[in-house]
Amino acid sequence: MPSEQFETGLKIRKKVLGEEYVERSLANAGSFAAEFQDWVTSYAWGGPWAREGLPLRQRSMINLAMLIALNRGDEFKLHLRGAINNGCTLDEIKEVLLQATMYCGFPAGVTAFKLTREVFADMGIDPEKDA
């Protein structure tokens, strides 16, 4: 039986990443990665993401900067979608990318802007019109 922390994490995870993505991740985990999915949902999403100290959109912006610093492109793209779901504006996202570029280096910034363009295209966002 899922714990209360898991249920809280599941609710937040679906809100940020989208119900379809989360359900697919859980369904495709299989027996090998099922514990990992439970752990991520309970302890990441039901832990810091569930705290009241910062709104979800600020947590998303922090995640974007950290993922740029760590060069985690797949997770960056996932959390960029989450940042948009959490109400981050295109201008706020751009500022996070610029800030991270200065502290993480220009190669990291180049990659972040490239990945951002890919996600925006996938989501039908035109940064020239929608900013």
Summary of the structure (lengths in Angstrom):
residues: 131
radius of gyration: 15.3
end to end distance: 44.3
largest distance: 47.8
contacts: 372
relative contact order: 0.12
helix: 82%
strand: 0%
